[in-house]
Amino acid sequence: MDELKRIVEVMISPLGIMTVLLIGGMVFCLSGRHLRQGRRLLVSGALLYLVFTFSPLAEMLIRSLERPFQPMLAPPQEPGVDRIVVLSGYGEYHPAFPVTSGLSDETICRLAEGIRLHRLLPGSKVIVSGGVVRKGDKPIAGLMADFLLQLGTRGEDILVESNSRTTYENLVEVRRMVGPNPFILVTSACDLWRASAVARKLGMNPLPAPACIWALQHYPARMDAAQWIPSFFSGFAYPAPARLTRIQWAYHEYLGYLWYRLLDRL
């Protein structure tokens, strides 16, 4: 069921639609039938590609997700805040390679932010959360713990939650470890909208700490028209293939938020 859900999600995503248009157009054109329809599909797919890579659409979509959460430059010093929860991204276990090669860029970025905050908050513990991603692999939380250990975090300062597979499950499991006490919640900035809403729904008290901030670096939360207009139009000046990934990520987050809303998880 999970695999079917992922396939459907990908097929109706921005990149999925673009791919279907391009492949369908090529099939129609190569078959020699329906040439007009084939050309229309190819042109439509090409136009979508140009919009996705040349326009700042990705920045606008991600900015809306990142905007509610300002960077946590220093951890709160109020009593009782001594847990830093780092949610997992993606990772694979490859025993012949260092753990830095098995974790995704997003996961490493989140861990780096967790380490930074941990070192600024004496006496804190880092909770890494994430279960098995691929059958036969170690839980991703185990890989994250290895990463923390090899970068100098003490073993007694690391707590591992390795039963969850989704954002919702992450926080359900973490709730057993932090209860109603305030805790620092570290994940990618564009994921915090959904993750923090789930945590609050579960009766938790998250203090959002965004990692991997992307859009807000160029489009700050507070911009006047004199700053906004030139920044927006300058985004059309050059293609950025990374925007394709970011648009896909934004689609996943908006769809995930809607899905969790329908399930009454936030």
GISULMO-V231109 format. One record per pair of residues at least 24 apart in sequence whose C-alpha atoms are under 7 Angstrom apart, sorted by the first residue. I is the first residue (numbers start at 1). J is the second residue. Records with the same first field share a line. If there is no record, write none. Layout:
# GISULMO-V231109
I: J  J
This chain:
# GISULMO-V231109
13: 248  251
14: 248
15: 248
18: 45  48
21: 45
52: 243  244
53: 239  240  241  243  244
54: 236  238  239  240
55: 235  236
56: 232  235  236
58: 243  246  247
59: 215
61: 250
62: 190  215  250
63: 215  216
65: 190  193
66: 189  190  216
67: 216  221
69: 208  210
71: 209  210
72: 209
74: 120
75: 117  120  121
80: 182
81: 182  183
82: 123  124  125  183
83: 124  125  126  127  183  184
84: 114  125  126  127  183  184  185
85: 126  127  128  184  185  186
86: 110  111  114  127  128  129  185  186  187
87: 128  129  130  186  187
88: 129  130  140  141
91: 140
92: 137
93: 137  138
99: 143  147
100: 147
106: 212
109: 211  212
110: 186  187  188  211  212
113: 211
114: 186
125: 157  158
126: 157  158  159
127: 158  159  160
128: 159  160  161
129: 160  161  162  170
130: 161  162  163  164  165  170
131: 162  163  164  165
132: 165
167: 195
168: 198
171: 199
175: 204
179: 204
180: 204  205
181: 205
182: 206  207
183: 207
184: 208  209
185: 209
186: 210  211
187: 211
188: 212  213
189: 213
191: 253
194: 257
197: 266
198: 265  266
201: 265  266
